[in-house]
Amino acid sequence: MEFKPGFRLSKIDILVIIVGVVVAAASFSYSSVFAFLVLFVIGHFFLFCNIIRMSRSSELIWSVIFLALSSTSLLKGIPSWSVTALISILLTVILVVIETRKSSYHGVAWQKVNPGLPEWFSTNISKGGNS
């Protein structure tokens, strides 16, 4: 595995973002809530995968909680969409703080936040150790 910390952006990432923005724009006149949700999820995808480079388990925690909240908002109207968004944003902040405190943090500003990353990487990844 190659040591490539920091911001990243692949062609697939760009495609997902473009498709998400197009879908949100096309659906806005039908449902502004749906358009918002598409942008909300795409924005989190970009934050988690490209900026913070969050661990899979943290991404899955956010996804499960967001799906549960948005499903109950859609089906029961409880909580409201604004509460669902607020809880999801609060969860995002918590997960970002947890992620940036890990010795394996390799997202944006890793040099300031986690200056020991090169040593951690050489010990745990490049020599086949477990992370």
KETIMI-577934 format. One record per atom (N, C-alpha, C, O): x, y, z. Coordinates in steps of 0.001 Angstrom, whole numbers, plus 500000, padded with zeros to 6 digits. Layout:
XYZ;...
END
This chain:
500839498827500000;500000500000500000;500890501245500000;501888501309500717;500519502206499203;501305503423499052;500858504494500046;499668504625500333;501810505250500563;501536506328501510;501081507564500735;501896508259500129;499766507834500757;499192508977500044;498128509648500904;496943509582500575;498522510286501991;497529510941502847;497065512273502264;497615512757501275;496052512851502889;495547514155502482;494325514046501588;493727512979501444;493972515168500997;492809515239500118;493011514339498907;494122514223498389;491938513707498459;492009512914497230;490708513096496462;489661513397497035;490804512907495162;489634513037494310;489864512194493066;490762512470492271;489041511163492906;489168510288491746;488120510648490696;487223511450490956;488235510065489535;487249510286488476;485875509768488901;484854510372488573;485848508663489621;484575508116490100;483944509070491116;482732509283491097;484764509646492004;484245510621492965;483602511800492241;482507512235492598;484276512303491239;483753513431490460;482439513042489789;481489513825489779;482384511842489233;481165511364488578;480002511269489567;478888511690489257;480255510722490747;479210510601491766;478698511986492170;477492512184492316;479599512927492347;479205514288492730;478379514936491624;477347515547491903;478815514812490386;478077515406489262;476692514786489141;475704515507488999;476607513460489194;475306512786489099;474403513223490247;473217513477490040;474949513311491446;474156513744492591;473611515152492433;472448515407492744;474432516057491958;473987517439491755;472926517502490659;471942518231490788;473120516749489591;472138516729488500;470808516157488985;469751516712488683;470848515063489727;469620514460490254;468920515435491203;467700515589491146;469685516090492072;469082517050492999;468446518212492241;467336518630492568;469131518728491245;468589519851490470;467335519428489708;466349520163489664;467381518249489114;466239517769488329;465027517466489206;463890517599488753;465252517066490437;464145516684491308;463649517823492200;462651517667492903;464325518948492176;463963520041493090;462518520498492914;461821520731493901;462062520628491674;460679521092491465;459661520040491903;458530520384492248;460043518784491894;459169517701492351;459140517642493880;458072517578494489;460343517665494496;460441517564495949;461728518232496427;462826517722496204;461578519362497077;462762520046497602;463416519231498717;464631519297498899;462626518471499455;463192517615500504;464072516538499883;465181516294500359;463590515892498825;464392514863498152;465682515473497598;466758514894497746;465572516636496964;466756517302496415;467762517609497527;468964517402497362;467259518101498657;468132518375499799;468809517102500285;470011517095500549;468036516021500403;468599514760500897;469694514232499979;470715513731500451;469488514341498679;470521513902497728;471794514710497954;472879514140498062;471669516024498026;472845516878498241;473482516625499610;474705516649499746;472648516384500615;473134516110501965;473994514843501982;475080514824502560;473496513799501345;474238512533501301;475500512669500447;476562512182500834;475394513326499290;476564513528498428;477617514370499144;478813514096499046;477166515391499861;478102516216500627;478837515414501685;480037515595501890;478114514526502357;478763513674503353;479705512667502700;480781512387503228;479307512131501568;480195511241500814;481525511957500530;482599511401500762;481441513178500034;482637513954499707;483458514231500970;484678514066500959;482808514645502044;483505514931503298;484194513676503840;485378513703504174;483439512582503921;483970511366504524;485055510709503678;486073510266504210;484845510645502373;485762509895501500;486937510707500970;488008510152500727;486756511995500791;487770512794500118;488497513772501029;489677514053500819;487819514286502019;488438515287502887;488960514650504177;490147514756504482;488092513999504924;488480513371506194;489086511988505964;489948511548506725;488638511318504929;489065509947504617;488795509025505809;489675508338506326;487542509056506204;487040508383507386;487102506863507249;487028506318506148;487236506204508372;487247504738508376;485871504203507981;484850504862508176;485872503025507434;484636502399506973;483625502253508096;482434502485507888;484080501870509288;483136501676510394;482434502985510760;481238502975511052;483143504093510751;482515505388511052;481523505776509961;480451506305510256;481872505518508710;480944505788507602;479661504975507770;478560505489507573;479814503711508133;478654502834508296;477791503243509483;476565503160509414;478414503680510562;477649504168511715;476782505353511289;475587505391511582;477390506321510595;476637507483510132;475506507052509199;474377507528509323;475810506158508273;474815505725507293;473624505033507939;472478505319507591;473878504139508862;472787503413509528;471906504383510314;470680504305510240;472520505287511059;471730506239511846;470967507185510921;469799507481511173;471608507661509859;470919508542508927;469757507823508244;468678508398508102;469962506584507823;468878505820507200;467722505590508163;466560505700507771;468025505275509408;466963505070510398;466180506362510625;464949506354510631;466892507460510809;466222508745511031;465403509171509820;464243509563509950;466017509089508640;465300509554507449;464127508635507109;463114509099506586;464250507361507395;463131506440507156;461949506773508050;460809506810507589;462219507017509332;461115507358510224;460560508748509913;459365508989510080;461414509657509466;460920510977509049;460002510848507843;458966511508507765;460387510000506914;459595509803505700;458281509076505996;457219509486505526;458359508002506771;457184507158507002;456242507673508091;455024507535507980;456805508262509134;455995508670510285;455961510177510506;455108510690511231;456905510884509869;456983512328510094;457646512700511405;457665513868511793;458196511690512093;458870511905513371;460222511222513316;460258510022513042;461309511881513550;461418513317513769;461191514095512466;461112513516511383;461092515391512600;460941516227511410;462240516159510610;463278515751511130;462174516561509347;463374516545508512;464460517459509063;465645517147508949;464074518575509654;465081519478510219;465785518833511415;466989519018511600;465041518080512225;465657517376513353;466549516247512848;467635516025513384;466097515537511825;466925514488511223;468241515070510710;469308514503510945;468164516191510016;469377516839509497;470268517299510647;471484517110510603;469677517897511667;470453518396512803;471169517265513534;472353517381513847;470464516180513805;471083515023514468;472199514451513589;473263514091514093;471959514369512287;472964513836511369;474203514718511329;475324514213511272;474008516027511358;475153516953511370;475921516838512683;477152516852512685;475202516725513795;475860516542515091;476669515244515096;477805515218515569;476087514185514573;476803512915514472;478035513059513573;479086512490513866;477908513811512493;479044514058511606;480184514719512372;481335514297512267;479863515749513137;480885516463513919;481560515511514901;482786515503515017;480771514714515602;481331513761516569;482263512773515874;483373512526516346;481814512209514759;482643511224514046;483908511847513476;484962511212513480;483822513078512985;485014513760512465;486019514001513590;487219513801513404;485536514427514749;486439514634515889;487102513319516286;488313513274516503;486323512263516382;486880510950516734;487913510520515687;488998510054516034;487574510678514422;488469510242513342;489787511009513360;490854510416513203;489716512318513550;490938513127513506;491829512905514725;492986513327514730;491311512257515743;492120511961516928;492805510590516855;493595510240517731;492502509832515822;493104508504515670;494552508627515183;494899509564514464;495374507682515580;496771507671515113;496863507334513629;497908507532513009;495781506828513063;495745506487511642;495133507588510784;494973507403509578;494781508751511388;494139509817510612;495036510240509457;496210510559509644;494451510235508246;495249510550507056;494512511473506084;494798511477504886;493569512249506603;492824513176505763;493493514532505660;494691514668505908;492710515533505292;493198516898505137;493846517375506445;493362517074507536;494926518109506313;495677518686507437;496289517621508346;496525517877509527;496542516451507812;497108515382508628;498458515778509223;498805515324510314;499231516624508519;500548517030509028;500428517762510358;501264517582511243;499391518590510504;499194519324511762;498461518481512794;498815518480513974;497444517768512346;496585517006513251;497263515724513717;497103515323514870;498012515083512840;498608513783513133;500021513688512545;500251512931511601;500967514455513101;502316514444512532;503039513096512638;504041512876511958;502543512209513475;503155510891513614;502655509872512603;502994508692512698;501851510310511633;501275509378510655;502323508596509864;502160507387509703;503390509223509361;504363508428508592;504932507249509392;505098506153508857;505223507478510657;505744506395511498;504687505330511724;504976504135511662;503429505775511995;502340504825512186;502160503985510926;502006502766511004;502178504637509769;501994503941508494;503093502910508278;502809501770507911;504334503296508497;505429502353508251;505380501170509207;505792500069508842;504892501372510408;504784500285511378;503573499394511116;503672498171511216;502437499993510782;501190499246510727;500736498831509329;500029497833509191;501116499557508315;500606499267506974;501696498763506042;501561497680505472;502758499514505877;503756499151504866;504491497850505196;505029497207504295;504523497457506452;505188496203506826;504197495085507070;504559494019507568;502913495336506707;501912494279506804;501287494119508174;500598493129508419;501507495070509081;500883494989510393;499403495304510316;498918495804509301;498707495019511361;497267495321511418;497068496751511873;497813497273512703;496040497374511306;495725498745511735;494739498639512826;494305499656513367;
END
